[in-house]
């Protein structure tokens, strides 16, 4: 809650000496303005691993330095095997941001379409002198000189994060991949099944999701990030690989509705506020 800076003066209690009175008013005015300005510049509270916009980081770097964040956006450019530039958010003013991927395996981008990724890592101010301390990787410092002093995310995890529509329209491009998909939970059913909608006006078909046990409680119309592997919905293979416990009547019922559709199989769901 903000503070309203307000001063109530008792007219009858004013001193007779006009010079003293004016000096007192000037002093009090400076104190009040200083208090108002300081309250408006209070640092942003950063929750651990919350999903943030790139613009929030680039516009408020001091509040984010040393904090862990989740960022999801398009990759504009790659720098060697470990560096990439994330797009700024289109609805906010701000700058693009550098990401250095220190996870065990580099993420290779093979599609012509600009990929969207989910990055988990710590925000720092980039300096060439700290490049080796952030990672044991042998990185070519000459590729990063132009980012000196700018914000960087030192990523410990980096996953492809396509929209639900991308997966339902072109599932063959993503089968077998570990993905992090953002969308709105809908049509929750028994047996761990629900659908994920990206809330696009002209969006495509919703994505089917299978939540493995142990399952967390879900609610319709809640935004979430679903971590999982995309597979064709083939009941016999899913039952064999995950021991779902579906009896034959359930298998037949589900197979009629979802046969051969893509399904995101998940053990991890992050609900968003």
Steps between C-alpha positions, in 0.01 A plus 500: 500500500635844407523796734320828439730793587274758663573778747228670703602839637324681782462856374453640852830344609711668229793711631479876465843538347434468124862416415506217750161382375609493135824316583305245701256441215787463249675246723183298557424502127844352421454230764154407366614488136800288596278254686259473207782443251666234714176307541439498124849361434480204731658185349286238330433189706620202297346162578727201446455330163193703403426556132604855411504714189834586342411871531463467878862388524656745256315798649560405865834319490615590851188336649566175311878456536572173681135387479371181336236550232306326226487676164316385189547665161622465141866441416619776267863398465740230615859567610714191458354187662418653838390858451169636372303822490138500615252739345356786702131491582295659227248669729767656726788734437832343582805330352588152386699289746806278480477141626795268561394136516704312763277191507668163425392494136476790254162552336530471123266703280427331170160639398474799267225643721619717787489269802351600833683382811450486876810607688565438869800672651653784698515863390839674503668804348725367224874551527769319302702454819217290652443287191715209623367512856142457380578180311768236454436521126768634269318798348651734242505835681535691172142406413367670812693830520207711379288384796732640768294660778168374365260255668557129452321185617737219599270212408507166681207369293385586150211321328310546177165659585267486197138609522232229526393580144852427371482151648152413379558631147851357448556230763752308288752783554488450879438129569741365761619845609507634855290817493361771728159612371305796637122520478165504676371180660161390368265201488649308794399135481551181694804279447742797505392655170438869429548750217724804465384813318729786402214754500564623148199652321576302187680217678497143385399180672560468874785275613422179690704447819543182704604561862676200651470400866542646755265769367452851632153653522413717200234762430346612171614834355827502695819588312783251528828384354494130417836321488485178301569287194276506192378163374230364268194399701522122463324345800683168505842668489411755768362228728810287444750780566329676792287232670192725498262237638232564238269200462385384156172696504682822584763432235236453232311812606810718494639349180186588305534867597876555489652232281812617313481855636814648661513487879742672737592252774598681819624441854555870573250788483574855615186699575535872424352783704 
